[in-house]
Amino acid sequence: MVIARYPFLLVMIMSVQMLTACGNALVHEPVVRSTGHETVDVPPVTAASASLLDLNATKDIKALIPDLLTKRVIYIGETHDNYSHHMAQLEIITALRFAGVDLAIGMEMFQRPFHPYLDDYIGGVITEAEMLRKTEWYERWSYDYRHYRPILTFAKTHAIPVIALNTPREITGQVSQKGIESLSDQQRKQIPVDIDYSDSAYTERLRSIFMQHGEKADRNFERFLQVQLLWDEGMAERIASFLKDNPGKHLVVLAGSGHLMYGSGIPSRVERRVPVSSAIILPGGELRIEPEIADYVIFPQKVSLPSAALMGIYMEPADIGVRVSGVADDGAANKAGVEKGDIILSFDELNVTAPADLRIGLLDKRPGDQVRIEILRKSVLFGEKKVSLDLILGE
């Protein structure tokens, strides 16, 4: 079982103990302390100014499940390119499924208009490769699909519905450039009517993030905030709609930790629409652990995603096949004789019509595997010719 293979530790944020020498009393009088050179005033201290995290109270992940069984919605955060986080998500999903929970999985990684293709994939109507093409995974989500593949495979095996949560990129892209007021009436039908701007702490956290990236002439904070709200409100609206339409189901929501921490991104906006019991679980490590950031913080065992098999090319769409727009000097393609401008027509007998086809073809390959590609090479002197080349994939 996954639980045996990937052990995790859990820290309950709610069990953080306040540490103070004076119990819950407030120290009203300033303390005067001598430094040996001058006398300084130490400001009044309250019992809440210091916290203690009792590491002896950490628990195995199995101890978490009974509490999660009582929650209608379970939010599990992630850093998108951290494989350990995704294995922790799978661990929890697996435990809930085997505990008999009637489960669905909501995913930030898929945009709402493409949800029917997830239904088709889970239902066995289309293959994994077809699902990736039809949901436009490689065009709309820049992270390695292999991070999420075990979760989606488990969902398909156990007929667990997967719900596309995110706002279409076309909408957020336009708002980022021109603001929410630029959306057409048709576009506004794809965003929530009710968008709450009132959470000042949420706004200030986003402002801090925005300032860290520096100011750009073509962006401002108001548009940045609008995009974040479209993501969080849009995902919250989809979650609330699913919960209302499926009263017997529990939902595990997988999203970046920034959408979940303090409950102010997605969770509070779901609660505003449909009051439900919920828990927020965030992965530790780089996270600053403090009260109210989550209900639980998990510390996954480090698990590395295996090295991807690489061809060593840059590519772009073409009228037929995929055009090689660049070749890495020390890559597999260069060693096999691939040239800039070549058109790749097939990959190990897989017909190539778009860059996604090559990425799908590489999914189950490993560094060191040999593959054959067919290319179309154009020459001023010799016209067009098809060439077959054997590549030893790199990493």
C-alpha positions in Angstrom: 0.0 0.0 0.0 1.0 3.6 -0.6 0.9 4.3 3.2 3.6 1.7 3.8 5.8 2.9 1.0 5.7 6.6 1.7 5.8 7.3 5.5 4.9 10.9 6.5 4.9 12.9 9.7 2.1 15.3 10.6 2.1 18.3 12.8 -1.3 19.6 14.0 -1.2 23.4 13.9 -4.1 23.5 16.3 -2.0 21.8 19.0 0.6 24.5 19.0 1.1 25.4 22.6 1.7 28.9 23.9 4.9 29.1 26.0 5.2 31.8 28.6 6.5 32.1 32.2 3.4 34.0 33.3 0.7 31.7 32.1 -2.0 33.8 30.3 -1.2 37.0 32.3 -0.2 40.2 30.5 3.0 41.8 31.7 1.9 45.4 32.0 5.0 47.1 33.4 8.0 47.6 31.1 11.1 45.6 32.0 14.4 47.5 32.4 17.4 45.6 31.3 21.1 46.6 31.5 23.4 46.0 28.6 26.5 47.1 30.4 26.7 50.2 28.4 23.2 51.7 28.6 19.8 51.0 29.9 17.1 50.0 27.5 13.3 49.5 27.9 12.0 46.2 26.8 8.4 46.6 25.6 5.4 44.8 27.3 5.1 41.2 26.4 1.9 39.1 26.0 1.5 35.4 26.4 0.8 35.1 22.7 4.1 36.6 21.7 5.9 33.2 21.6 4.7 29.8 20.5 5.9 26.3 21.0 5.6 23.5 18.5 5.8 20.2 20.3 7.6 17.9 18.0 6.9 15.0 20.3 3.2 15.4 19.3 3.8 14.6 15.7 1.7 11.8 14.2 1.8 9.3 11.5 -0.4 10.1 8.5 -2.8 7.3 9.4 -3.8 9.2 12.6 -5.1 12.0 10.4 -7.6 10.0 8.5 -10.3 9.7 11.2 -10.6 13.4 11.4 -10.6 13.8 7.6 -13.5 11.4 7.4 -15.7 14.0 9.1 -14.8 16.7 6.6 -16.7 17.3 3.4 -13.9 19.2 1.7 -10.2 18.5 2.2 -7.8 21.0 0.7 -4.2 19.7 0.1 -1.6 22.2 -1.0 1.5 21.7 -3.1 4.5 23.3 -4.7 3.7 22.3 -8.3 7.1 20.9 -9.2 7.6 19.0 -5.9 7.1 15.3 -6.5 7.1 14.6 -2.7 4.1 16.8 -2.3 2.1 15.0 -5.0 3.0 11.6 -3.4 1.7 13.0 -0.1 -1.6 14.0 -1.9 -1.9 10.5 -3.3 -1.2 9.0 0.1 -4.2 10.9 1.6 -6.5 10.2 -1.4 -5.6 6.5 -1.2 -6.3 6.3 2.5 -9.7 8.0 2.1 -10.7 5.8 -0.8 -9.8 2.6 1.1 -11.7 4.0 4.1 -14.8 3.9 2.0 -15.2 7.6 1.3 -17.3 8.5 -1.8 -14.7 10.7 -3.3 -14.0 13.2 -6.0 -10.8 15.1 -6.8 -10.8 18.8 -7.8 -7.7 20.0 -9.6 -6.4 23.5 -10.2 -4.3 22.1 -13.1 -7.3 21.7 -15.5 -9.4 24.6 -16.8 -13.2 24.4 -16.6 -14.1 24.3 -20.3 -12.1 21.0 -20.7 -13.9 19.2 -17.8 -15.9 16.8 -20.2 -12.6 15.3 -21.4 -11.7 14.4 -17.8 -15.1 12.6 -17.5 -14.3 10.7 -20.7 -10.9 9.7 -19.5 -12.1 8.5 -16.1 -15.0 6.7 -17.8 -12.6 4.9 -20.2 -14.0 6.6 -23.3 -10.7 8.2 -24.3 -7.0 7.3 -23.6 -4.6 9.1 -21.4 -2.9 10.5 -24.5 -6.2 11.8 -25.9 -7.1 13.3 -22.5 -3.8 15.3 -22.5 -4.4 16.5 -26.0 -8.0 17.5 -25.5 -7.5 19.2 -22.2 -4.5 21.0 -23.8 -2.3 20.1 -20.8 1.0 21.0 -22.4 -0.3 24.4 -23.7 -2.1 25.4 -20.5 -0.1 23.9 -17.6 3.7 24.2 -17.8 4.5 21.5 -15.2 5.7 18.0 -16.0 2.6 15.8 -16.3 4.5 13.0 -14.5 4.0 14.8 -11.2 0.3 14.3 -11.5 0.1 11.0 -13.4 0.0 8.7 -10.4 -3.0 10.6 -9.0 -4.9 10.6 -12.3 -4.1 6.9 -12.8 -5.4 6.1 -9.3 -8.6 8.1 -10.0 -9.2 6.3 -13.3 -8.5 2.8 -11.7 -11.0 3.5 -8.9 -13.6 5.5 -11.0 -13.0 8.7 -8.9 -14.4 11.7 -10.7 -11.8 14.5 -11.4 -13.2 18.0 -11.5 -11.6 20.8 -13.6 -11.5 23.9 -11.4 -9.5 26.6 -13.0 -10.5 29.7 -15.0 -9.7 29.7 -18.7 -6.3 31.2 -19.5 -7.8 33.4 -22.1 -9.8 35.2 -19.4 -7.0 35.6 -16.9 -4.5 36.6 -19.6 -6.8 39.4 -20.8 -7.5 40.6 -17.3 -3.7 40.7 -16.6 -3.2 42.9 -19.5 -6.3 45.1 -19.6 -8.3 44.6 -16.4 -11.5 42.9 -15.6 -13.5 45.8 -17.1 -12.2 44.8 -20.5 -14.1 41.5 -20.6 -17.0 41.1 -23.0 -20.5 40.0 -21.9 -19.7 36.6 -23.2 -16.5 36.4 -21.3 -18.1 37.5 -18.1 -20.3 34.5 -18.2 -17.2 32.4 -17.5 -16.3 34.3 -14.3 -18.2 34.5 -10.9 -20.7 37.3 -10.5 -19.8 37.5 -6.8 -16.2 38.5 -6.3 -15.2 39.5 -2.7 -12.5 42.2 -2.4 -13.0 42.7 1.4 -10.2 40.5 2.8 -7.5 43.1 3.6 -5.0 40.5 4.9 -5.4 38.5 1.6 -4.8 41.7 -0.4 -1.7 42.7 1.6 -0.1 39.2 1.2 -0.6 39.5 -2.5 0.8 43.0 -2.6 3.9 41.8 -0.8 4.3 39.1 -3.5 3.7 41.6 -6.3 6.3 44.0 -4.9 8.9 41.1 -4.7 8.7 40.7 -8.5 9.2 44.4 -9.1 7.1 46.8 -11.0 6.5 46.4 -14.8 5.2 49.1 -17.1 2.5 46.9 -18.5 1.1 45.6 -15.2 -0.2 47.1 -12.0 -1.2 45.7 -8.7 -5.0 46.1 -9.3 -4.9 43.8 -12.3 -2.6 41.4 -10.4 -5.2 41.2 -7.6 -8.0 40.8 -10.1 -6.3 37.8 -11.7 -5.7 36.2 -8.3 -9.3 36.7 -7.3 -10.6 35.2 -10.6 -8.5 32.1 -9.9 -9.7 31.8 -6.3 -13.3 32.9 -6.7 -13.6 30.8 -9.9 -12.3 27.7 -8.3 -14.4 28.3 -5.2 -17.6 28.7 -7.3 -16.9 25.4 -9.2 -16.3 23.6 -5.9 -19.5 25.0 -4.4 -21.5 24.0 -7.4 -20.1 20.5 -7.3 -20.9 20.1 -3.6 -24.5 21.3 -4.1 -25.0 19.0 -7.1 -23.5 16.0 -5.4 -24.6 16.1 -1.7 -23.3 12.6 -1.0 -19.7 13.2 -2.2 -16.6 14.4 -0.4 -14.1 16.5 -2.4 -10.3 16.5 -2.2 -9.0 19.8 -3.7 -5.5 19.9 -5.1 -4.1 23.4 -5.5 -1.0 25.5 -5.0 -0.4 26.2 -1.3 -0.8 30.0 -1.9 -4.5 29.4 -2.9 -5.1 27.7 0.5 -3.0 29.1 3.3 -4.9 31.0 6.0 -8.1 29.8 4.3 -8.4 33.1 2.5 -7.9 32.0 -1.1 -10.2 29.2 -2.1 -11.6 27.8 1.3 -13.3 30.9 2.7 -14.8 31.7 -0.7 -16.3 28.2 -0.8 -17.6 28.6 2.7 -19.3 31.9 1.7 -21.2 30.0 -1.0 -22.0 26.7 0.8 -21.1 26.2 4.5 -19.3 22.9 4.7 -16.9 21.2 7.1 -13.3 21.3 5.8 -9.6 20.9 6.6 -6.6 22.5 5.1 -3.4 20.5 4.7 -0.2 22.1 3.6 3.3 20.7 3.0 6.0 22.0 5.3 9.6 22.6 4.5 9.8 26.2 3.1 6.5 27.1 4.7 6.5 29.5 7.7 4.5 27.6 10.3 2.3 29.8 12.3 -1.2 29.6 13.8 -4.1 29.7 11.4 -2.0 29.0 8.3 -3.6 25.6 8.0 -5.2 22.8 10.1 -2.3 20.4 9.4 1.2 20.7 8.1 2.8 17.6 6.6 6.5 16.8 6.1 6.7 14.3 3.3 9.7 12.0 2.9 11.7 13.3 -0.1 10.8 11.4 -3.3 12.4 12.5 -6.6 10.7 12.4 -9.9 12.8 10.1 -12.2 14.8 12.0 -14.8 12.9 12.8 -18.0 14.0 11.4 -21.3 15.0 14.4 -23.5 15.6 14.8 -27.2 17.5 18.1 -26.8 15.5 20.3 -29.2 13.4 23.4 -29.2 10.2 23.0 -31.2 7.3 25.0 -32.6 4.0 24.1 -34.5 4.2 23.8 -38.2 1.7 23.2 -41.0 2.6 19.6 -40.9 4.5 17.9 -38.1 6.6 19.9 -35.6 9.4 22.3 -36.7 12.8 22.1 -34.9 13.5 25.7 -34.0 16.7 24.9 -32.1 19.1 22.1 -31.3 21.0 21.7 -28.0 24.7 21.2 -28.7 25.1 18.2 -26.4 21.6 16.8 -26.9 20.5 13.5 -28.4 19.0 15.2 -31.5 22.3 16.9 -32.4 24.3 13.7 -32.0 21.8 12.0 -34.3 22.1 14.6 -37.0 18.8 16.6 -36.5 19.1 20.2 -37.8 17.4 23.4 -37.1 14.4 23.7 -39.5 13.8 20.0 -39.8 10.1 19.0 -39.6 9.5 16.0 -37.3 6.7 13.8 -38.8 6.8 10.8 -36.5 8.3 9.5 -33.3 8.6 5.7 -32.9 5.8 5.3 -35.4 3.6 7.8 -33.5 2.2 10.4 -35.9 3.4 13.9 -34.9 1.1 16.8 -35.7 1.8 19.1 -32.7 4.4 19.6 -29.9 2.1 17.7 -27.5 2.5 14.6 -29.5 6.3 14.5 -28.9 5.8 15.2 -25.2 3.3 12.3 -25.0 5.6 10.0 -26.9 8.4 10.8 -24.4 6.2 10.1 -21.3 7.1 6.4 -21.0 10.7 6.7 -22.3 13.8 6.7 -20.2 17.2 8.3 -20.7 19.2 5.9 -22.8 16.3 4.5 -24.7 16.6 4.4 -28.5 13.9 5.9 -30.6 13.4 6.5 -34.4 12.1 9.7 -35.8 11.1 10.6 -39.4 11.9 14.1 -40.5 11.2 16.2 -43.5 14.3 18.2 -44.5 14.1 21.1 -46.9 17.0 22.2 -49.0 17.4 25.0 -51.6 19.5 22.7 -53.8 17.9 19.3 -53.3 14.3 20.2 -52.4 12.4 18.2 -49.8 13.4 14.7 -48.6 12.3 12.4 -45.8 15.0 11.1 -43.5 14.8 8.5 -40.7 17.1 9.0 -37.7 17.8 6.9 -34.6 18.3 8.8 -31.3 19.6 7.7 -27.9 17.6 9.8 -25.6 19.4 12.0 -23.0 18.4 13.5 -19.7 
